[in-house]
Amino acid sequence: MRAVIDRFENGFAILELENGKMVNVPAELIPQGAREGDVILIEIDREETKKRQKRINDLFEKLKES
């Protein structure tokens, strides 16, 4: 999904989504150096999701063994 930074206001980035909706996102979640008019991408990282799930499962298995 793409979003355009419309503006920054009161600690928030106001983003316009592809469907035209406007959403407020805490500015600290926006990449440093981003400016009004920049297009940002919001995407799912399946590989990182798998790695995190594996770490959680491994920790759970260790707890069960204790």
C-alpha positions as CSV (number, residue, x, y, z in Angstrom):
1,M,0.0,0.0,0.0
2,R,1.2,3.5,-0.8
3,A,0.5,6.6,1.3
4,V,1.4,10.2,0.6
5,I,2.5,12.4,3.5
6,D,0.0,15.3,3.4
7,R,1.5,17.2,6.3
8,F,3.0,17.0,9.8
9,E,0.8,18.4,12.6
10,N,1.0,18.2,16.4
11,G,3.4,15.2,16.4
12,F,1.5,13.3,13.7
13,A,2.0,12.7,10.1
14,I,-1.3,13.1,8.2
15,L,-1.2,10.5,5.4
16,E,-3.5,10.1,2.4
17,L,-4.0,6.5,1.6
18,E,-4.6,5.1,-1.9
19,N,-8.3,5.0,-1.3
20,G,-8.3,8.7,-0.5
21,K,-8.8,8.3,3.3
22,M,-6.7,10.5,5.6
23,V,-5.1,8.9,8.7
24,N,-3.0,10.3,11.5
25,V,0.1,8.3,12.3
26,P,2.5,9.2,15.1
27,A,5.4,11.1,13.4
28,E,8.0,8.8,15.1
29,L,6.7,5.9,13.0
30,I,7.6,7.7,9.7
31,P,11.1,7.3,8.3
32,Q,13.5,10.0,9.3
33,G,13.9,12.6,6.6
34,A,10.5,12.1,5.1
35,R,8.8,15.3,4.0
36,E,5.4,16.5,2.9
37,G,4.5,15.0,-0.5
38,D,6.8,12.0,0.0
39,V,5.3,8.6,-0.9
40,I,5.8,5.9,1.7
41,L,5.2,2.2,1.4
42,I,3.3,0.1,3.9
43,E,4.0,-3.6,3.4
44,I,4.1,-7.0,5.0
45,D,7.4,-8.6,5.6
46,R,6.6,-12.3,5.5
47,E,10.2,-13.5,6.0
48,E,10.5,-11.4,9.2
49,T,7.1,-12.7,10.4
50,K,8.3,-16.3,10.0
51,K,11.5,-15.6,11.9
52,R,9.6,-14.0,14.8
53,Q,7.1,-16.8,14.9
54,K,10.0,-19.4,15.0
55,R,11.7,-17.5,17.8
56,I,8.5,-17.4,19.8
57,N,7.9,-21.1,19.3
58,D,11.4,-21.9,20.3
59,L,11.1,-19.9,23.5
60,F,7.8,-21.6,24.3
61,E,9.3,-25.0,23.7
62,K,12.2,-24.2,26.1
63,L,9.7,-23.1,28.7
64,K,7.7,-26.3,28.4
65,E,10.9,-28.3,28.9
66,S,11.8,-26.5,32.1
